[in-house]
Amino acid sequence: MSNPANLRTQAEYFIKGLTGGFVDHQEVIAWADEVLVAEANTEDWMIDISTSAEDDRMGVLHHLHSVKGDIDEAALAALLEGK
């Protein structure tokens, strides 16, 4: 996902996507892998999502809720546009 949204906003997008059925949890795992490589500081949620089992949708959803920060409502709306 290439956009200016912060990690908390992206996590919220994935939460809405998982619960709304328009994002697959394996996409979230791939995103967490990319975040692990790109971010200077590793956080527990990054590792937890990245190492989630391929069939652990609920675990991925749970870990997304632990991403800290503020949601950028405008960026979230842009991500959700057309979904």
PDB file of N, CA, C and O in Angstrom:
ATOM      1  N   MET A   1       0.866  -1.166   0.000  1.00  0.00           N
ATOM      2  CA  MET A   1       0.000   0.000   0.000  1.00  0.00           C
ATOM      3  C   MET A   1       0.905   1.218   0.000  1.00  0.00           C
ATOM      4  O   MET A   1       1.619   1.458   0.974  1.00  0.00           O
ATOM      5  N   SER A   2       0.887   1.976  -1.056  1.00  0.00           N
ATOM      6  CA  SER A   2       1.744   3.153  -1.093  1.00  0.00           C
ATOM      7  C   SER A   2       0.874   4.410  -1.007  1.00  0.00           C
ATOM      8  O   SER A   2       0.184   4.763  -1.963  1.00  0.00           O
ATOM      9  N   ASN A   3       0.914   5.070   0.134  1.00  0.00           N
ATOM     10  CA  ASN A   3       0.140   6.283   0.364  1.00  0.00           C
ATOM     11  C   ASN A   3       0.743   7.023   1.552  1.00  0.00           C
ATOM     12  O   ASN A   3       1.581   6.475   2.267  1.00  0.00           O
ATOM     13  N   PRO A   4       0.319   8.263   1.761  1.00  0.00           N
ATOM     14  CA  PRO A   4       0.892   9.048   2.852  1.00  0.00           C
ATOM     15  C   PRO A   4       0.279   8.754   4.224  1.00  0.00           C
ATOM     16  O   PRO A   4       0.641   9.408   5.202  1.00  0.00           O
ATOM     17  N   ALA A   5      -0.628   7.796   4.320  1.00  0.00           N
ATOM     18  CA  ALA A   5      -1.288   7.504   5.591  1.00  0.00           C
ATOM     19  C   ALA A   5      -0.291   6.939   6.601  1.00  0.00           C
ATOM     20  O   ALA A   5       0.579   6.140   6.256  1.00  0.00           O
ATOM     21  N   ASN A   6      -0.437   7.369   7.858  1.00  0.00           N
ATOM     22  CA  ASN A   6       0.434   6.838   8.905  1.00  0.00           C
ATOM     23  C   ASN A   6       0.052   5.389   9.220  1.00  0.00           C
ATOM     24  O   ASN A   6      -0.968   4.887   8.747  1.00  0.00           O
ATOM     25  N   LEU A   7       0.877   4.736  10.018  1.00  0.00           N
ATOM     26  CA  LEU A   7       0.658   3.316  10.297  1.00  0.00           C
ATOM     27  C   LEU A   7      -0.660   3.060  11.008  1.00  0.00           C
ATOM     28  O   LEU A   7      -1.325   2.065  10.717  1.00  0.00           O
ATOM     29  N   ARG A   8      -1.056   3.925  11.930  1.00  0.00           N
ATOM     30  CA  ARG A   8      -2.321   3.727  12.639  1.00  0.00           C
ATOM     31  C   ARG A   8      -3.498   3.835  11.679  1.00  0.00           C
ATOM     32  O   ARG A   8      -4.462   3.076  11.781  1.00  0.00           O
ATOM     33  N   THR A   9      -3.417   4.771  10.754  1.00  0.00           N
ATOM     34  CA  THR A   9      -4.481   4.933   9.765  1.00  0.00           C
ATOM     35  C   THR A   9      -4.530   3.722   8.842  1.00  0.00           C
ATOM     36  O   THR A   9      -5.614   3.244   8.508  1.00  0.00           O
ATOM     37  N   GLN A  10      -3.384   3.226   8.430  1.00  0.00           N
ATOM     38  CA  GLN A  10      -3.346   2.040   7.586  1.00  0.00           C
ATOM     39  C   GLN A  10      -3.905   0.833   8.337  1.00  0.00           C
ATOM     40  O   GLN A  10      -4.629   0.020   7.761  1.00  0.00           O
ATOM     41  N   ALA A  11      -3.567   0.716   9.626  1.00  0.00           N
ATOM     42  CA  ALA A  11      -4.103  -0.380  10.433  1.00  0.00           C
ATOM     43  C   ALA A  11      -5.622  -0.291  10.503  1.00  0.00           C
ATOM     44  O   ALA A  11      -6.309  -1.308  10.407  1.00  0.00           O
ATOM     45  N   GLU A  12      -6.146   0.911  10.668  1.00  0.00           N
ATOM     46  CA  GLU A  12      -7.607   1.084  10.722  1.00  0.00           C
ATOM     47  C   GLU A  12      -8.245   0.703   9.390  1.00  0.00           C
ATOM     48  O   GLU A  12      -9.321   0.105   9.362  1.00  0.00           O
ATOM     49  N   TYR A  13      -7.589   1.045   8.295  1.00  0.00           N
ATOM     50  CA  TYR A  13      -8.074   0.632   6.975  1.00  0.00           C
ATOM     51  C   TYR A  13      -8.155  -0.892   6.908  1.00  0.00           C
ATOM     52  O   TYR A  13      -9.150  -1.442   6.437  1.00  0.00           O
ATOM     53  N   PHE A  14      -7.108  -1.573   7.380  1.00  0.00           N
ATOM     54  CA  PHE A  14      -7.109  -3.026   7.340  1.00  0.00           C
ATOM     55  C   PHE A  14      -8.153  -3.618   8.280  1.00  0.00           C
ATOM     56  O   PHE A  14      -8.756  -4.643   7.961  1.00  0.00           O
ATOM     57  N   ILE A  15      -8.377  -2.990   9.433  1.00  0.00           N
ATOM     58  CA  ILE A  15      -9.435  -3.452  10.343  1.00  0.00           C
ATOM     59  C   ILE A  15     -10.779  -3.383   9.630  1.00  0.00           C
ATOM     60  O   ILE A  15     -11.547  -4.346   9.634  1.00  0.00           O
ATOM     61  N   LYS A  16     -11.053  -2.244   9.022  1.00  0.00           N
ATOM     62  CA  LYS A  16     -12.320  -2.080   8.305  1.00  0.00           C
ATOM     63  C   LYS A  16     -12.395  -3.037   7.116  1.00  0.00           C
ATOM     64  O   LYS A  16     -13.466  -3.560   6.807  1.00  0.00           O
ATOM     65  N   GLY A  17     -11.273  -3.264   6.456  1.00  0.00           N
ATOM     66  CA  GLY A  17     -11.241  -4.170   5.323  1.00  0.00           C
ATOM     67  C   GLY A  17     -11.474  -5.615   5.710  1.00  0.00           C
ATOM     68  O   GLY A  17     -12.192  -6.339   5.019  1.00  0.00           O
ATOM     69  N   LEU A  18     -10.875  -6.038   6.805  1.00  0.00           N
ATOM     70  CA  LEU A  18     -11.076  -7.409   7.273  1.00  0.00           C
ATOM     71  C   LEU A  18     -12.513  -7.632   7.724  1.00  0.00           C
ATOM     72  O   LEU A  18     -13.130  -8.645   7.395  1.00  0.00           O
ATOM     73  N   THR A  19     -13.036  -6.676   8.478  1.00  0.00           N
ATOM     74  CA  THR A  19     -14.400  -6.840   8.970  1.00  0.00           C
ATOM     75  C   THR A  19     -15.437  -6.622   7.869  1.00  0.00           C
ATOM     76  O   THR A  19     -16.542  -7.160   7.933  1.00  0.00           O
ATOM     77  N   GLY A  20     -15.075  -5.831   6.862  1.00  0.00           N
ATOM     78  CA  GLY A  20     -15.981  -5.574   5.747  1.00  0.00           C
ATOM     79  C   GLY A  20     -15.855  -6.561   4.605  1.00  0.00           C
ATOM     80  O   GLY A  20     -16.674  -6.566   3.686  1.00  0.00           O
ATOM     81  N   GLY A  21     -14.835  -7.394   4.661  1.00  0.00           N
ATOM     82  CA  GLY A  21     -14.667  -8.433   3.655  1.00  0.00           C
ATOM     83  C   GLY A  21     -13.995  -8.009   2.367  1.00  0.00           C
ATOM     84  O   GLY A  21     -14.028  -8.753   1.386  1.00  0.00           O
ATOM     85  N   PHE A  22     -13.379  -6.825   2.341  1.00  0.00           N
ATOM     86  CA  PHE A  22     -12.713  -6.407   1.104  1.00  0.00           C
ATOM     87  C   PHE A  22     -11.191  -6.443   1.191  1.00  0.00           C
ATOM     88  O   PHE A  22     -10.501  -6.031   0.258  1.00  0.00           O
ATOM     89  N   VAL A  23     -10.670  -6.939   2.315  1.00  0.00           N
ATOM     90  CA  VAL A  23      -9.230  -7.156   2.476  1.00  0.00           C
ATOM     91  C   VAL A  23      -9.038  -8.556   3.040  1.00  0.00           C
ATOM     92  O   VAL A  23      -9.761  -8.976   3.943  1.00  0.00           O
ATOM     93  N   ASP A  24      -8.077  -9.261   2.511  1.00  0.00           N
ATOM     94  CA  ASP A  24      -7.740 -10.591   3.005  1.00  0.00           C
ATOM     95  C   ASP A  24      -6.632 -10.462   4.053  1.00  0.00           C
ATOM     96  O   ASP A  24      -5.734  -9.634   3.906  1.00  0.00           O
ATOM     97  N   HIS A  25      -6.693 -11.270   5.097  1.00  0.00           N
ATOM     98  CA  HIS A  25      -5.696 -11.161   6.170  1.00  0.00           C
ATOM     99  C   HIS A  25      -4.283 -11.430   5.672  1.00  0.00           C
ATOM    100  O   HIS A  25      -3.323 -10.947   6.272  1.00  0.00           O
ATOM    101  N   GLN A  26      -4.134 -12.173   4.613  1.00  0.00           N
ATOM    102  CA  GLN A  26      -2.798 -12.420   4.060  1.00  0.00           C
ATOM    103  C   GLN A  26      -2.204 -11.139   3.471  1.00  0.00           C
ATOM    104  O   GLN A  26      -0.984 -10.976   3.442  1.00  0.00           O
ATOM    105  N   GLU A  27      -3.059 -10.240   3.005  1.00  0.00           N
ATOM    106  CA  GLU A  27      -2.604  -8.929   2.535  1.00  0.00           C
ATOM    107  C   GLU A  27      -2.044  -8.111   3.705  1.00  0.00           C
ATOM    108  O   GLU A  27      -1.063  -7.383   3.555  1.00  0.00           O
ATOM    109  N   VAL A  28      -2.684  -8.246   4.866  1.00  0.00           N
ATOM    110  CA  VAL A  28      -2.222  -7.541   6.057  1.00  0.00           C
ATOM    111  C   VAL A  28      -0.873  -8.090   6.508  1.00  0.00           C
ATOM    112  O   VAL A  28       0.005  -7.327   6.910  1.00  0.00           O
ATOM    113  N   ILE A  29      -0.706  -9.402   6.443  1.00  0.00           N
ATOM    114  CA  ILE A  29       0.571 -10.021   6.806  1.00  0.00           C
ATOM    115  C   ILE A  29       1.674  -9.511   5.883  1.00  0.00           C
ATOM    116  O   ILE A  29       2.770  -9.198   6.348  1.00  0.00           O
ATOM    117  N   ALA A  30       1.400  -9.424   4.593  1.00  0.00           N
ATOM    118  CA  ALA A  30       2.387  -8.910   3.635  1.00  0.00           C
ATOM    119  C   ALA A  30       2.722  -7.451   3.942  1.00  0.00           C
ATOM    120  O   ALA A  30       3.882  -7.048   3.850  1.00  0.00           O
ATOM    121  N   TRP A  31       1.709  -6.655   4.308  1.00  0.00           N
ATOM    122  CA  TRP A  31       1.936  -5.252   4.689  1.00  0.00           C
ATOM    123  C   TRP A  31       2.849  -5.177   5.907  1.00  0.00           C
ATOM    124  O   TRP A  31       3.783  -4.375   5.929  1.00  0.00           O
ATOM    125  N   ALA A  32       2.592  -5.999   6.917  1.00  0.00           N
ATOM    126  CA  ALA A  32       3.425  -5.993   8.124  1.00  0.00           C
ATOM    127  C   ALA A  32       4.868  -6.370   7.786  1.00  0.00           C
ATOM    128  O   ALA A  32       5.803  -5.817   8.365  1.00  0.00           O
ATOM    129  N   ASP A  33       5.052  -7.297   6.864  1.00  0.00           N
ATOM    130  CA  ASP A  33       6.405  -7.655   6.422  1.00  0.00           C
ATOM    131  C   ASP A  33       7.109  -6.436   5.830  1.00  0.00           C
ATOM    132  O   ASP A  33       8.278  -6.185   6.124  1.00  0.00           O
ATOM    133  N   GLU A  34       6.400  -5.685   5.005  1.00  0.00           N
ATOM    134  CA  GLU A  34       6.970  -4.482   4.389  1.00  0.00           C
ATOM    135  C   GLU A  34       7.296  -3.427   5.443  1.00  0.00           C
ATOM    136  O   GLU A  34       8.332  -2.766   5.365  1.00  0.00           O
ATOM    137  N   VAL A  35       6.419  -3.272   6.419  1.00  0.00           N
ATOM    138  CA  VAL A  35       6.629  -2.296   7.487  1.00  0.00           C
ATOM    139  C   VAL A  35       7.868  -2.671   8.301  1.00  0.00           C
ATOM    140  O   VAL A  35       8.665  -1.803   8.657  1.00  0.00           O
ATOM    141  N   LEU A  36       8.028  -3.948   8.590  1.00  0.00           N
ATOM    142  CA  LEU A  36       9.206  -4.405   9.348  1.00  0.00           C
ATOM    143  C   LEU A  36      10.502  -4.016   8.648  1.00  0.00           C
ATOM    144  O   LEU A  36      11.469  -3.610   9.293  1.00  0.00           O
ATOM    145  N   VAL A  37      10.514  -4.141   7.345  1.00  0.00           N
ATOM    146  CA  VAL A  37      11.715  -3.817   6.572  1.00  0.00           C
ATOM    147  C   VAL A  37      11.935  -2.304   6.515  1.00  0.00           C
ATOM    148  O   VAL A  37      13.071  -1.835   6.595  1.00  0.00           O
ATOM    149  N   ALA A  38      10.852  -1.548   6.378  1.00  0.00           N
ATOM    150  CA  ALA A  38      10.960  -0.113   6.143  1.00  0.00           C
ATOM    151  C   ALA A  38      11.161   0.730   7.400  1.00  0.00           C
ATOM    152  O   ALA A  38      11.833   1.760   7.341  1.00  0.00           O
ATOM    153  N   GLU A  39      10.605   0.326   8.517  1.00  0.00           N
ATOM    154  CA  GLU A  39      10.639   1.142   9.724  1.00  0.00           C
ATOM    155  C   GLU A  39      11.956   0.967  10.486  1.00  0.00           C
ATOM    156  O   GLU A  39      12.497  -0.136  10.563  1.00  0.00           O
ATOM    157  N   ALA A  40      12.452   2.048  11.036  1.00  0.00           N
ATOM    158  CA  ALA A  40      13.696   2.008  11.803  1.00  0.00           C
ATOM    159  C   ALA A  40      13.492   1.321  13.156  1.00  0.00           C
ATOM    160  O   ALA A  40      14.385   0.627  13.643  1.00  0.00           O
ATOM    161  N   ASN A  41      12.325   1.515  13.755  1.00  0.00           N
ATOM    162  CA  ASN A  41      12.032   0.919  15.061  1.00  0.00           C
ATOM    163  C   ASN A  41      10.988  -0.175  14.916  1.00  0.00           C
ATOM    164  O   ASN A  41       9.895   0.054  14.399  1.00  0.00           O
ATOM    165  N   THR A  42      11.338  -1.357  15.375  1.00  0.00           N
ATOM    166  CA  THR A  42      10.421  -2.486  15.317  1.00  0.00           C
ATOM    167  C   THR A  42       9.520  -2.476  16.542  1.00  0.00           C
ATOM    168  O   THR A  42       9.984  -2.290  17.667  1.00  0.00           O
ATOM    169  N   GLU A  43       8.231  -2.677  16.313  1.00  0.00           N
ATOM    170  CA  GLU A  43       7.266  -2.754  17.396  1.00  0.00           C
ATOM    171  C   GLU A  43       6.691  -4.163  17.439  1.00  0.00           C
ATOM    172  O   GLU A  43       6.692  -4.873  16.434  1.00  0.00           O
ATOM    173  N   ASP A  44       6.202  -4.560  18.607  1.00  0.00           N
ATOM    174  CA  ASP A  44       5.693  -5.918  18.789  1.00  0.00           C
ATOM    175  C   ASP A  44       4.605  -6.280  17.789  1.00  0.00           C
ATOM    176  O   ASP A  44       4.591  -7.391  17.260  1.00  0.00           O
ATOM    177  N   TRP A  45       3.688  -5.343  17.524  1.00  0.00           N
ATOM    178  CA  TRP A  45       2.583  -5.667  16.624  1.00  0.00           C
ATOM    179  C   TRP A  45       3.087  -6.023  15.228  1.00  0.00           C
ATOM    180  O   TRP A  45       2.490  -6.856  14.545  1.00  0.00           O
ATOM    181  N   MET A  46       4.185  -5.395  14.800  1.00  0.00           N
ATOM    182  CA  MET A  46       4.735  -5.690  13.475  1.00  0.00           C
ATOM    183  C   MET A  46       5.162  -7.152  13.396  1.00  0.00           C
ATOM    184  O   MET A  46       4.856  -7.858  12.435  1.00  0.00           O
ATOM    185  N   ILE A  47       5.870  -7.582  14.421  1.00  0.00           N
ATOM    186  CA  ILE A  47       6.339  -8.970  14.471  1.00  0.00           C
ATOM    187  C   ILE A  47       5.163  -9.923  14.611  1.00  0.00           C
ATOM    188  O   ILE A  47       5.109 -10.955  13.943  1.00  0.00           O
ATOM    189  N   ASP A  48       4.216  -9.574  15.485  1.00  0.00           N
ATOM    190  CA  ASP A  48       3.060 -10.436  15.726  1.00  0.00           C
ATOM    191  C   ASP A  48       2.253 -10.663  14.449  1.00  0.00           C
ATOM    192  O   ASP A  48       1.850 -11.789  14.157  1.00  0.00           O
ATOM    193  N   ILE A  49       2.019  -9.599  13.694  1.00  0.00           N
ATOM    194  CA  ILE A  49       1.260  -9.757  12.450  1.00  0.00           C
ATOM    195  C   ILE A  49       2.102 -10.479  11.402  1.00  0.00           C
ATOM    196  O   ILE A  49       1.612 -11.374  10.713  1.00  0.00           O
ATOM    197  N   SER A  50       3.351 -10.094  11.286  1.00  0.00           N
ATOM    198  CA  SER A  50       4.229 -10.683  10.285  1.00  0.00           C
ATOM    199  C   SER A  50       4.382 -12.190  10.465  1.00  0.00           C
ATOM    200  O   SER A  50       4.501 -12.928   9.487  1.00  0.00           O
ATOM    201  N   THR A  51       4.379 -12.637  11.702  1.00  0.00           N
ATOM    202  CA  THR A  51       4.578 -14.064  11.974  1.00  0.00           C
ATOM    203  C   THR A  51       3.265 -14.810  12.222  1.00  0.00           C
ATOM    204  O   THR A  51       3.279 -15.958  12.667  1.00  0.00           O
ATOM    205  N   SER A  52       2.139 -14.166  11.938  1.00  0.00           N
ATOM    206  CA  SER A  52       0.843 -14.829  12.102  1.00  0.00           C
ATOM    207  C   SER A  52       0.712 -15.982  11.121  1.00  0.00           C
ATOM    208  O   SER A  52       1.275 -15.965  10.027  1.00  0.00           O
ATOM    209  N   ALA A  53      -0.034 -16.966  11.539  1.00  0.00           N
ATOM    210  CA  ALA A  53      -0.308 -18.108  10.662  1.00  0.00           C
ATOM    211  C   ALA A  53      -1.160 -17.646   9.483  1.00  0.00           C
ATOM    212  O   ALA A  53      -1.967 -16.726   9.614  1.00  0.00           O
ATOM    213  N   GLU A  54      -0.979 -18.274   8.360  1.00  0.00           N
ATOM    214  CA  GLU A  54      -1.703 -17.905   7.142  1.00  0.00           C
ATOM    215  C   GLU A  54      -3.222 -17.958   7.319  1.00  0.00           C
ATOM    216  O   GLU A  54      -3.950 -17.289   6.587  1.00  0.00           O
ATOM    217  N   ASP A  55      -3.708 -18.748   8.287  1.00  0.00           N
ATOM    218  CA  ASP A  55      -5.157 -18.897   8.477  1.00  0.00           C
ATOM    219  C   ASP A  55      -5.669 -18.212   9.749  1.00  0.00           C
ATOM    220  O   ASP A  55      -6.784 -18.487  10.193  1.00  0.00           O
ATOM    221  N   ASP A  56      -4.860 -17.321  10.336  1.00  0.00           N
ATOM    222  CA  ASP A  56      -5.217 -16.687  11.607  1.00  0.00           C
ATOM    223  C   ASP A  56      -5.798 -15.290  11.403  1.00  0.00           C
ATOM    224  O   ASP A  56      -5.210 -14.301  11.841  1.00  0.00           O
ATOM    225  N   ARG A  57      -6.934 -15.210  10.749  1.00  0.00           N
ATOM    226  CA  ARG A  57      -7.574 -13.931  10.467  1.00  0.00           C
ATOM    227  C   ARG A  57      -7.885 -13.159  11.746  1.00  0.00           C
ATOM    228  O   ARG A  57      -7.637 -11.956  11.816  1.00  0.00           O
ATOM    229  N   MET A  58      -8.422 -13.832  12.748  1.00  0.00           N
ATOM    230  CA  MET A  58      -8.801 -13.161  13.984  1.00  0.00           C
ATOM    231  C   MET A  58      -7.577 -12.662  14.751  1.00  0.00           C
ATOM    232  O   MET A  58      -7.624 -11.594  15.361  1.00  0.00           O
ATOM    233  N   GLY A  59      -6.498 -13.414  14.728  1.00  0.00           N
ATOM    234  CA  GLY A  59      -5.270 -12.972  15.374  1.00  0.00           C
ATOM    235  C   GLY A  59      -4.708 -11.728  14.719  1.00  0.00           C
ATOM    236  O   GLY A  59      -4.256 -10.809  15.402  1.00  0.00           O
ATOM    237  N   VAL A  60      -4.735 -11.696  13.397  1.00  0.00           N
ATOM    238  CA  VAL A  60      -4.265 -10.523  12.655  1.00  0.00           C
ATOM    239  C   VAL A  60      -5.119  -9.316  13.024  1.00  0.00           C
ATOM    240  O   VAL A  60      -4.594  -8.233  13.282  1.00  0.00           O
ATOM    241  N   LEU A  61      -6.418  -9.503  13.047  1.00  0.00           N
ATOM    242  CA  LEU A  61      -7.338  -8.423  13.413  1.00  0.00           C
ATOM    243  C   LEU A  61      -7.048  -7.922  14.826  1.00  0.00           C
ATOM    244  O   LEU A  61      -7.024  -6.715  15.067  1.00  0.00           O
ATOM    245  N   HIS A  62      -6.830  -8.836  15.744  1.00  0.00           N
ATOM    246  CA  HIS A  62      -6.504  -8.470  17.123  1.00  0.00           C
ATOM    247  C   HIS A  62      -5.237  -7.614  17.192  1.00  0.00           C
ATOM    248  O   HIS A  62      -5.222  -6.590  17.876  1.00  0.00           O
ATOM    249  N   HIS A  63      -4.191  -8.017  16.500  1.00  0.00           N
ATOM    250  CA  HIS A  63      -2.926  -7.285  16.540  1.00  0.00           C
ATOM    251  C   HIS A  63      -3.028  -5.910  15.880  1.00  0.00           C
ATOM    252  O   HIS A  63      -2.318  -4.987  16.278  1.00  0.00           O
ATOM    253  N   LEU A  64      -3.885  -5.759  14.894  1.00  0.00           N
ATOM    254  CA  LEU A  64      -4.066  -4.452  14.262  1.00  0.00           C
ATOM    255  C   LEU A  64      -4.580  -3.419  15.262  1.00  0.00           C
ATOM    256  O   LEU A  64      -4.264  -2.234  15.159  1.00  0.00           O
ATOM    257  N   HIS A  65      -5.362  -3.869  16.213  1.00  0.00           N
ATOM    258  CA  HIS A  65      -5.904  -2.950  17.221  1.00  0.00           C
ATOM    259  C   HIS A  65      -4.820  -2.414  18.160  1.00  0.00           C
ATOM    260  O   HIS A  65      -5.051  -1.426  18.857  1.00  0.00           O
ATOM    261  N   SER A  66      -3.662  -3.036  18.189  1.00  0.00           N
ATOM    262  CA  SER A  66      -2.599  -2.578  19.087  1.00  0.00           C
ATOM    263  C   SER A  66      -1.665  -1.553  18.456  1.00  0.00           C
ATOM    264  O   SER A  66      -0.735  -1.081  19.110  1.00  0.00           O
ATOM    265  N   VAL A  67      -1.899  -1.204  17.196  1.00  0.00           N
ATOM    266  CA  VAL A  67      -1.076  -0.187  16.535  1.00  0.00           C
ATOM    267  C   VAL A  67      -1.407   1.163  17.162  1.00  0.00           C
ATOM    268  O   VAL A  67      -2.560   1.593  17.169  1.00  0.00           O
ATOM    269  N   LYS A  68      -0.394   1.813  17.678  1.00  0.00           N
ATOM    270  CA  LYS A  68      -0.583   3.084  18.379  1.00  0.00           C
ATOM    271  C   LYS A  68      -0.544   4.262  17.404  1.00  0.00           C
ATOM    272  O   LYS A  68       0.024   4.175  16.316  1.00  0.00           O
ATOM    273  N   GLY A  69      -1.156   5.349  17.820  1.00  0.00           N
ATOM    274  CA  GLY A  69      -1.146   6.571  17.028  1.00  0.00           C
ATOM    275  C   GLY A  69      -2.541   7.093  16.815  1.00  0.00           C
ATOM    276  O   GLY A  69      -3.516   6.555  17.340  1.00  0.00           O
ATOM    277  N   ASP A  70      -2.621   8.154  16.035  1.00  0.00           N
ATOM    278  CA  ASP A  70      -3.892   8.797  15.732  1.00  0.00           C
ATOM    279  C   ASP A  70      -4.311   8.459  14.313  1.00  0.00           C
ATOM    280  O   ASP A  70      -3.480   8.345  13.412  1.00  0.00           O
ATOM    281  N   ILE A  71      -5.594   8.303  14.133  1.00  0.00           N
ATOM    282  CA  ILE A  71      -6.142   8.026  12.808  1.00  0.00           C
ATOM    283  C   ILE A  71      -6.331   9.347  12.066  1.00  0.00           C
ATOM    284  O   ILE A  71      -6.963  10.272  12.576  1.00  0.00           O
ATOM    285  N   ASP A  72      -5.786   9.423  10.881  1.00  0.00           N
ATOM    286  CA  ASP A  72      -5.976  10.564   9.991  1.00  0.00           C
ATOM    287  C   ASP A  72      -7.260  10.275   9.203  1.00  0.00           C
ATOM    288  O   ASP A  72      -7.249   9.506   8.242  1.00  0.00           O
ATOM    289  N   GLU A  73      -8.352  10.897   9.619  1.00  0.00           N
ATOM    290  CA  GLU A  73      -9.668  10.601   9.035  1.00  0.00           C
ATOM    291  C   GLU A  73      -9.722  10.888   7.535  1.00  0.00           C
ATOM    292  O   GLU A  73     -10.363  10.149   6.787  1.00  0.00           O
ATOM    293  N   ALA A  74      -9.061  11.946   7.094  1.00  0.00           N
ATOM    294  CA  ALA A  74      -9.054  12.273   5.661  1.00  0.00           C
ATOM    295  C   ALA A  74      -8.311  11.202   4.866  1.00  0.00           C
ATOM    296  O   ALA A  74      -8.773  10.784   3.804  1.00  0.00           O
ATOM    297  N   ALA A  75      -7.170  10.762   5.374  1.00  0.00           N
ATOM    298  CA  ALA A  75      -6.404   9.723   4.696  1.00  0.00           C
ATOM    299  C   ALA A  75      -7.160   8.396   4.708  1.00  0.00           C
ATOM    300  O   ALA A  75      -7.134   7.652   3.728  1.00  0.00           O
ATOM    301  N   LEU A  76      -7.832   8.105   5.821  1.00  0.00           N
ATOM    302  CA  LEU A  76      -8.626   6.887   5.905  1.00  0.00           C
ATOM    303  C   LEU A  76      -9.769   6.917   4.898  1.00  0.00           C
ATOM    304  O   LEU A  76     -10.038   5.920   4.227  1.00  0.00           O
ATOM    305  N   ALA A  77     -10.433   8.049   4.795  1.00  0.00           N
ATOM    306  CA  ALA A  77     -11.519   8.183   3.828  1.00  0.00           C
ATOM    307  C   ALA A  77     -11.009   7.965   2.396  1.00  0.00           C
ATOM    308  O   ALA A  77     -11.678   7.342   1.572  1.00  0.00           O
ATOM    309  N   ALA A  78      -9.821   8.489   2.125  1.00  0.00           N
ATOM    310  CA  ALA A  78      -9.239   8.312   0.787  1.00  0.00           C
ATOM    311  C   ALA A  78      -8.929   6.838   0.541  1.00  0.00           C
ATOM    312  O   ALA A  78      -9.144   6.340  -0.564  1.00  0.00           O
ATOM    313  N   LEU A  79      -8.427   6.135   1.551  1.00  0.00           N
ATOM    314  CA  LEU A  79      -8.139   4.706   1.393  1.00  0.00           C
ATOM    315  C   LEU A  79      -9.419   3.898   1.182  1.00  0.00           C
ATOM    316  O   LEU A  79      -9.441   2.935   0.415  1.00  0.00           O
ATOM    317  N   LEU A  80     -10.469   4.300   1.866  1.00  0.00           N
ATOM    318  CA  LEU A  80     -11.726   3.556   1.801  1.00  0.00           C
ATOM    319  C   LEU A  80     -12.576   3.912   0.585  1.00  0.00           C
ATOM    320  O   LEU A  80     -13.534   3.210   0.260  1.00  0.00           O
ATOM    321  N   GLU A  81     -12.218   5.005  -0.082  1.00  0.00           N
ATOM    322  CA  GLU A  81     -12.988   5.430  -1.258  1.00  0.00           C
ATOM    323  C   GLU A  81     -13.040   4.320  -2.289  1.00  0.00           C
ATOM    324  O   GLU A  81     -12.009   3.781  -2.695  1.00  0.00           O
ATOM    325  N   GLY A  82     -14.224   3.990  -2.700  1.00  0.00           N
ATOM    326  CA  GLY A  82     -14.390   2.971  -3.727  1.00  0.00           C
ATOM    327  C   GLY A  82     -14.416   1.548  -3.215  1.00  0.00           C
ATOM    328  O   GLY A  82     -14.483   0.612  -4.012  1.00  0.00           O
ATOM    329  N   LYS A  83     -14.365   1.356  -1.901  1.00  0.00           N
ATOM    330  CA  LYS A  83     -14.397  -0.011  -1.344  1.00  0.00           C
ATOM    331  C   LYS A  83     -15.787  -0.430  -1.026  1.00  0.00           C
ATOM    332  O   LYS A  83     -16.001  -1.545  -0.551  1.00  0.00           O
TER     333      LYS A  83
END
